[in-house]
Amino acid sequence: MEDEIKRYRISPKQYLCITPEEAVSTGITVGEEMLEEIALIKSQGFGYKMYASIREIPEDKLKEIAMSERKERLFDNRKEAVRYIAENNADNSLFLYAVKDTRMVDRREIGRFEDMPVEDFMSQLKDFDKGGA
């Protein structure tokens, strides 16, 4: 059987996160955006609906890298994913994965703000306010 990994994203954003909590904590989201769990398999093949660039390093080392610097992203087609990997793979740890399945995650299933320090939440609100001005 194929090795399957999971990543999470706030749809329609294209970057991928390791946990649902990380996805929710990436910034203030609006109610229309949905949390998705994405099941991925390593694949060079064609015929999948979406593809992703996934960094193949131990998870503990992956967590040490800021989400924005991991370069794990979702793509609508294989060509875009292959090009992105070729352009951003200096350490040869990004690989092409295919999206096997997606499912919506109910945000009530995860601790949205319980684990977030008040200071982080307040700084997100300030950043949000600056972006709207």
N, C-alpha and C positions, 0 to 999 in steps of 0.2 A: 504494500500500500504506500501511496505517496506521503511524504512528510508534509504535514499541514501546519502552518503558523497562523496566528491571528494578529491583526492590527485593528486600530480603531480610528475613526475620524468623525468630525462634525461635518456632515454633508451640508453644503456642496464644496467645502474646503478640500484641497487635494493632498495636503500633507498628512502623514500617518503617525499614529501614536502607539505606544506599547500597551497602555491600559486605558480603560474608559475614563478613569479619573484624570489621567494626563490629558486626554482629549478635551474634557470639559474645562480643565484648568488652563487651557491655552488662550483663553480670553473670554470676554463677555460675548455671549451668543444671543441671538434673537429666538423667539419661540418657534419660528418656522423651520429653523435648522434642526436636523435630526442627528442623533448619535447612531453610528453604524458600526457593527462588528463585521470585519472582512476576513474571510477564510482564504488563505493564499497557498498556492503550491508552486514549487520551483518548476519552471517550464520554459522551454525555448520554442514551443509549438505555437501554432496559429489557432484561431477559432474561438478564443475567449472574448468575453464582452469587454473586460478591462484588464490592465496589466499594472504592475507596480515595480518600483525600484526598492529593493530591500537590502539592508546592510547585514551581511553574514559575519557577525562577531558575537562572542558570548553576551548574553543578556545583561550581566552585571556591568560589562564595559559599555554596552549600548546605552544603558541608563545614565552613565556618566557624561554622555555627549548631549548637549542641548538639542531639544527637538528640532529646532530650526537648522542645526548643523548636521543632522543625521542624513539628510537628503533622501529620506524615505517618502516617496510620493506615489500617488495614484494617477494613472493615465487612461484616457479613453481608447487608445489604440496601441498596438505593439510598436509601431514605428516611432512614435513619440517617446515611449519608454526606453527603447534601445538607444535612441539618440541622446537622451538625458543621461543615461548610464555611461555612455561613451565620453560625454563631456565632463562628467562629475565624478569619475572613478579613479582618482589619483592613487588611492591606496589599494585598489583592486578588491574592495570588499562589498561593492554594490552588485547585486545580481537581479536578473529578470525573474519575476514571479507573475503567475496568472491568478486572477480572481476566480476562485472556485465557487464561492457563495457569499452573499451578504445578508445580514439581518439587522433590523432596527432594534436598538436597545432602549428599553424604557428607562428614562433618567431616574425614575424612582428606585431602580435596582442598584444604583450606585450612590455613594456618599458625595453629593455635589459640593457642598460648602463645609461639611463637618471637618474635613482634614485641612482646609485652607485657612492659614492664619489670617486674622482680621486685617493686618497690615497689607497682605497681598491683595485681599479683596478690595480694600480701599484704594490701593494704587491702581488696580484695574479700573475702578470707577473713575479715577482722575484721568487715566489715559483715554478712557472712552469719552469723557467730557471734552478733552483736548481735541480728539479726532472729529467731534461734531461741530466744532467752532469754525 
